[in-house]
Amino acid sequence: MLIDNINLNHIRIFESVFRTRSMTKAAEELHMTQSGVSQHIKVLEEMLDVKLFDRIKQRPIPTAVANTLYEKCYESLNNIEQALFAIKGGDKVLSGNISLAIPIEFGNNMVLPLLVEFGKKHPGITYTIQYGLASQMNDLLLRGELDFAIVDDLAMDRILKSVRVFDEELCLCSSKVYMQTIDKGKIQTESKKFFETLDYIDYAEGGPLLNAWFRHHYKSINIKCNVRSAMMDVQGVAKMITEGFGVGVLPFHYIAKLEKEGCKFHIFKGNGKVLKNTISLVYIQEKTRSEKVKILIDFLVSSFSAGIVGK
């Protein structure tokens, strides 16, 4: 049989290189040197007399043959692993690297604590975490550089499957200090005239998020916001708000975090109905996911569903 001439470790290394699209990442995951991984792939190619990867810009790009081999071998490797654990007994040990992307503030405040908890339960797990916008995460997922991503924007490619995990509450707020500079007799009115006397901070020119908040709460009122600063960074917006520079929109979970640190906010009531920003976990449904990735995704989804996040 052909398999008699092949070291099973060659297949395991091939699986890692194929999945991570990187000799370096595979070497880190398998605790090998990059040259060692490359040598194993070369030996496997010579034994099978096929080319498994094209080397383009120093990255291994799978050939059609590699796609077929991975599709057939991954399930077999997973079945062998499950059989070994069934014989050995005890809890399954997860190990290796998981690559994911998260939005900055929601990721730091809500996702990272869960990743730490999961990592403590599974010491063999390592993470490669990137920050970015949904459009950037979309491209990284399609290139196979991420196992999954958490995004706050669903303008994603149709090939990606999304699972809603959280509804982020968006609040229009200012510092207590800023409100002390406003005529106290007008604070409770929240009229068009009142709002147009305020200064604002938003995440982009034109105040798109501010406009969304006002459309949600005051559909019939066209409010012109005096946007004094625009930046694509939640921390920056929050800093300018807490320093009393103006009014802006922040996620409630971030406001709660800052209040624990001593910041004091005034939150505008609007119509009383919360404006929500849906957070979703996305991945390529057709891509074969490793057991550790599946288990982590299930852990994150179940943790958000149970409502234990951010408490």
N, C-alpha and C positions, 0 to 999 in steps of 0.2 A: 504493500500500500504506500502511496505517496506520503502519507502522514508519518510513516516510519522514518522518513528522512528529514522531518521538520521538527525543530524544537518548538514546543508549545509556547515558550516565552517569546518567540518571534511573532506569533500571532497576537499575543497580549500587547507587545510593544507597537505593532502595526495598528491595533485598535485605538491605542492612546494617541498616536500621531494623527490618525485619521480624524478622530473626534475633536482634538484640540487644534488641528491644522497648524501644529508647531512642533518642531523637534525640541525646542527649548522647554516648552510647557510640558511635553511628554516626559522629558528627562526629569523635570522637577517633580512631576506626579509619581514617577516610578523610582525616584531616588537614584538616578543614573547620571552619567555624564552625557552631554549632547553628542559627543563623538561616538559614545557607545550605542546610543539610540540609532544614530545614522548608520553605524556598521551593521546592526541587526537588520535594519530595513534593506540594506544593500545585499546582505546574505540571503534574505527571504526572496528578494527579486531575482537573484541569480538561481536559486533553487527552483523557483517557479517558472523561470525564463520569461518574465513579464516585467513591465514597468508599472510600478504602483503609484509613484508620485512624480509629477513634473516639478522641477525646482525653478520657480519664477519669483524674482526679486527676493531670493533667499527664503521663500516660503514653500512648503510642500503642498502642491495642489493635486488632489486625488485624480487618478485617471478613471476611465469607465470600468476597467478591471478592478481597481481598488474599491469602487462603489459596490460592485458585485460581491467581492470578498468580504467587505465589512458587513453587508446585509446578511450574508450567510453565517459569518463567524461570530458576530456580536451575540446573537441569541444563544448560540452553542456555548460561548464562554460564560454567559450569565447562568445557563442551566447547570454547567459544571460547578460554578461557584455556589449556587443554591444547593446542589447535591452535597457538596463538601460540608456546608454549614448544617445541613440536615443530619448528616452523619456525626459531625462533631458536637452538635447541640449548642445551646446558648444563644445569646443575641448576636445578630449579624454585625460584623465590624465594618464600618464604612471608612474609606480612605481615598485620598486623591484630591485634585484641585477642582473647584467649581467656579466658573467664570460668570459674573452677572453685572448688571448695571442698574443704578438707582438714581432717582432725582435727589438733589442735594439735601434739602431740609427734611423732607418726608423720609428719605433714606436714613439720614443720620439719627433722627428722633424716633422713628418707628420701626425701621427695618434692621438697622445694625444691632440693637439689643437682642432681636430674635436670632440673628446670625451668630452672635456671641453665645447665646443659650444653646443653639444647635451644635456649635463648635465645641463647647465644653462637654456635651454628651458624646461627641464623636471626635476624639483627639487627632485622628488621622486625617481629618478634613482640613483643607486649606482653601482660601478664597482669593480670587483676583477680582477686585471691585472697581468699576468705573462709574464716573458721574457724567451726566449729560442730559440733553434734551431728547424728547421722544424720537425726533427725526434722526438723530445720531444713533440712538439705540436700534432703530429700525434697520439701518444699514449694517451695523455690527452683527445683528442677529442673522440677517440674510447672508452675510459673508461667513457665517459659522464661527465667529469669534466670541460669541456669548452663548451660555447654556439657556439663559432666560434674562428677562429684564422686568423692572417694575416702572411703570410710566404713569404720568398724569395727563396724557393726551392720547386719544384713540385714533388719531389720523395715521394708522399704521398699514402696512402691506396686508393684503387679504390672505396671504399664506400663513400669517401669524394668528395663533389662537390666543384669545384674551380671556382672563378670568377676573372679574371684579372682586377686589379684596377690601376696599375701604372707600368710604365717602368722606372726603376731607372737607370740613366746614370752613368756609372763607368769610372772614369778618372785616368790616371796615372799622378801622380803629385809629386812635391817636394816643399820645401820652397824656397823662393827667396834667402835666406841666403846660402842654400846648393848649389844652382846653381852658386853662386859667387865663390865657391871653385873650379869650373870646368873651364877648358880652354874655354873662351868665344868664341873662333873661331870655336869650335866644337858643340856648343849648338844647332844650327839650322840644323845640318846634320842629327841627329837622325839615325845614321847608326848602324850596328851591333857592330862595334868596339867601338863606342861611348857608347852604352847602356851597354856593358860589362865592362866598366870602372866605372860604378856607383855602389853604395851600395843600398840594397833593404830591405824593411820590408814587410812581408806578414802575412796572417792569419793562415797559417799552414806550417809545414816543407815541403820543396820541392817547395815552391812558386806556388801553383796551380792557384791562381787568377792572379798572374803576368804572368804565362804561358798562361792563357786564354786571357789576354789582348794582349800579343804579337802574339798569333795565329790569333786573330781577325784582327790585324793591319798589321802584317808582316807574312803571311802564309808560305812564302818560306824561311824564316830566322829562324834558330835555335839559339836562344839567351840564353846563360848561365848566369843566374842571381846570383850575390853574395848576398844571403839572409843573412843578419846579425842579424835579429830578426824575430821570428814568434810568433804570439799570436792570440787567438780567441776573439779579442775585437777591435771594430772600434775606440773607444776612445783612446786606447793604441797605435794603429797604427798611428792615426792622431797626437797624442802627439809627437811620435818619428819623424814623418815627419816635423811637425812645429818647432821642436827643431833642425832640420838640420842633423838628423842622417842618412837619406837616402831617397829613392824614394819608393812610394807605391801606391796602388789603393784605392781611396775613392769615395763614392757616391757624385755626383755633388751637391745635396741639402745640404750635410754636409759641403762641401767646401764653399758653399755660406754662410752658417751659420758662419763658422769660419772667413771668410773674413769680415763679419759685425762686428766681435769682434776684428778686427785689424790684423789678420794673412794674410800674403802675399804668394801666391802660384805661382809656375811655372807649367803650365799644358802642357803635351806633346801632340803634334798634332796627331801623328800616321798617318793613311791614311785618316783622316777626318771623318770617319764613326763611330758613337758612339757605344760603347759596352754597351748593355742594360742587366739589371737584372730584370726579370719580378717578380712583387709583386702580390700575389693573396690572396683573402679572401676565406677561406675554412670552410666548415661545413658538418655535416652529413645530406644529403638530406632527408633521410628517417626518421630522428628524428623530432618529433613535436617540433616546435619552438614557444615560447611565442610571443605575439603581440609586446612586447617591443623590443625583439631581432630582429624580422622581420623589424620593423621600423628603428632600429639603422643600420642594415645591408643595408637597402635601402638608408639611409642617407649617409653612408660612400661611397657606390658605386657611388651614384649620385654626391657626392662632388668631388670624384676623376675624374669622367667622365667629370664634368664641368670645370676641370682644375683650381679650385680655391685653391688647396692645395699648401702650401709652399710659397704663395705670401705675 
